[in-house]
């Protein structure tokens, strides 16, 4: 039997994201994403009773921070997505000019 504290600690988004990293659980996570407005308790009991327990370890995917994208974002006031598109259009020389323009001096 599962205690009340465990059920209350269940966060559907985080659990579904974690389950999406494994081939044997990705379909369960997808099914729950389809019915995201279902009660948390029902989702929890669905997962606890359908997924076979085993050791599953993976590192969370993290967004790669790119200083060149940050430079374009700050210089042109673009969003991350738009800055990434613009960065692919800039030549190395133009990128160096942007870096020199934004150089504030001092030790890096």
C-alpha angles and dihedrals in degrees: 000000000000119000125235094246092059092051092049092050091057111115109187098205095052094043093048091048091051092047092050091071094070129070094220095053105033093091092054090052090048092051090053091048088057091057099034094148092062116115114278092232092056092048091049093051091046091055097040091053100041107039116080110231116245139134111284119176128172138146117249114249110247130196112256110238112223118194091204091058089048089052092053091044093053096041098048101023092239129154119251093260095048092045090053090053093048092047090061089056097050120093122226090254093053090048091051090050090053091050092050091047092054096041107122095186128236129093116327 
